[in-house]
Amino acid sequence: MRRRRKDYRVTKPPECLLGQPGDLNVNFLDAIGVLAQCFDFSIYARRPLMAAELAFAFRNHLANKSEVTRTGSFTCGVRNWFRFLDAHARSGLVPTSMAEVDTSTLNAFIAWLNRRPISKGTRHVVWSSFKPLVAWLQRHRPDLVHRKLELPYNPVPRKHADTQARETLSKAELAAVLAAARTDIDASWRTFQQGREALARVDCQAIAAETDFGRLNLEDLGVLLAILTRAAAACDLRSWWGQRSYALPSCHTGDAHPVHDRDRGADLRQPRSAPADAARLHERTRTARGQSRRDVDEGAVEPAAAA
């Protein structure tokens, strides 16, 4: 059987389907198709071709990145790059497109960053925000970048080398802090134990069923804790079920009633069958009784006056 010969010919690379740069407005949509972010590269229209190429790389490279990453790339990377170009515009050698940006231009950009009054960490952020755009063009659209362009490797080494180390506590200072913390923790634990023992000495159910606090010894820590515990539990239940109509046991009489007691007046112990105007009816009764007493008093005074 005849052996098949291998084909070593270089195949033609597929046609790029990413489109062409041109639009200076970069829009990013969210998962449901609503506009999430918009970046306007037209503010760099003094160099329209370079702005369009960077906007093209910005759109394609950051399409799957977070909003924070996009904002940082635009404000730190792109903005400082065009500031560098404006600062070197007087030299007359400023490129107008990314195809004119060579390695020396990128080195000049890094030197310009080093001369600025910013920290080494900030310089690293600026470079790491701008470099991915150039790298994306170099990989996906090599026809838009310089043919011999080489990206500088690690131009900001040891970005945290100038950062001063944080002062740490000595062993003696750390031991003193821990001892003070243990003292506070032990005191808090003793207070908790005392409260729990005092609460165990009283009848919590009987205290919860009591409606007149005047009959209780409020100077007793256990009694006071039982009242506060019951009140806290009742407040939590009422706040949680306040918008529902489920029946909860009354904190006064134990009867089941919904927590909505708007129509029962100030006294929750009155039955559910009381009318909505119970408070007004009670006030009218008191007024009528007072008027009757005044009439009796006036009748008792008149005979004495006549005598």
Secondary structure as UniProt FT lines:
FT   STRAND          25..29
FT   TURN            31..32
FT   STRAND          35..40
FT   HELIX           41..44
FT   TURN            45..46
FT   HELIX           48..61
FT   TURN            62..64
FT   HELIX           67..72
FT   HELIX           73..78
FT   HELIX           79..87
FT   HELIX           89..91
FT   HELIX           98..100
FT   HELIX           103..115
FT   HELIX           120..140
FT   HELIX           142..144
FT   TURN            147..148
FT   TURN            159..162
FT   HELIX           171..200
FT   HELIX           204..209
FT   HELIX           213..215
FT   TURN            218..219
FT   HELIX           221..240
FT   TURN            242..243
FT   STRAND          247..249
FT   TURN            251..253
FT   STRAND          256..258
FT   HELIX           262..264
FT   TURN            268..269
FT   TURN            272..273
FT   TURN            276..277
FT   HELIX           278..306
//
